[in-house]
Amino acid sequence: MVKKISILLLLMFFSSGICQKNNARMDNLQNFDQQQLHFGYFIGFNQYNYKLDYKANPKYSTWVEESLGINIGLIGDFRISQHLNLRFEPGLHTNKLNLIFNERSKFTQNSDTLRSVKSTYIHLPLLLKFSAKRMNNFRPYLLGGVSTSINLSSNQNSPEDNKNNVFRLKANNLYYELGFGIDFYLQYFKFSPSIRGLFSLKDELVPDENSESPWTGNIDKLSTRGVFINLTFH
C-alpha cells in the first residue's frame, strides 16, 4: 500500500513540475518563505517493520507481517537561511505488526507461532530541510535528521514474557531519518506531501528470561525500519 502511494506521489511531483514549467502563472504566497518562524500540521500514513539480526546457526526464522498505520502531528519551522530550515515535528503514530516464528512448531510441542505487537508512539523528530530554488508555485526539498520516540504501548517492564504471550520491546528509541518532498504554494496555504525513511540506531528487543527461548533465543538484535508518507499543511 505504501509503495503504491509513493509511486502516486512521485508521479504527482513529476507532472506538477511539467505543468509549472510550461504554464506561467502568478506566484502564490510570495512572501511565505520569508517568515522567521511558522507552524503547521500533518496527517499521514506509516508502515513499520523490524530488521532482525540472528545469532549463529538459528534454528528457525521470524517473519514480520506489516500493516498500515496513521500519523498525526504539528510542525514548527524555523528559517535559518534562504535554502535551510530547522523543523520540529512532534506527532502521534499508531501501528500494528505481527511476528510469525516460522518453523517454530518443529522445535516445540505446540504451534504458538504468532505475536501481535501494537504500538502507539509519541514521535519527536528534529530535522533539517534543504530546499531548492522556488519555481513558480512549487519547490522540492530534502529532509534529514534524528528523532526519538516513546512507545506508550511498551511492555518493557512487564514481569511476563513470551511464555505468557507477551513479546517485550523497549519503550524509548533513537533513529535517523531521510526523506524528500515538495512544497506546493496554493492561494491560501502551502501544501507539502513528503516521503521519509526511518532507521533505528538501537537494539529494541527485551529478551525472554530463558536464554534458550524459542521466541527470542535466536534473535541477536531487533531494530525498527519504517516509511512515512505525510501530507503537511502550513
Secondary structure as UniProt FT lines:
FT   HELIX           2..22
FT   TURN            30..31
FT   HELIX           32..34
FT   STRAND          37..54
FT   STRAND          62..65
FT   STRAND          69..79
FT   STRAND          84..88
FT   STRAND          91..101
FT   TURN            102..103
FT   HELIX           104..106
FT   STRAND          114..131
FT   TURN            136..137
FT   STRAND          138..151
FT   TURN            152..153
FT   TURN            156..157
FT   HELIX           162..164
FT   STRAND          172..185
FT   STRAND          190..200
FT   TURN            211..212
FT   TURN            214..218
FT   STRAND          219..233
//
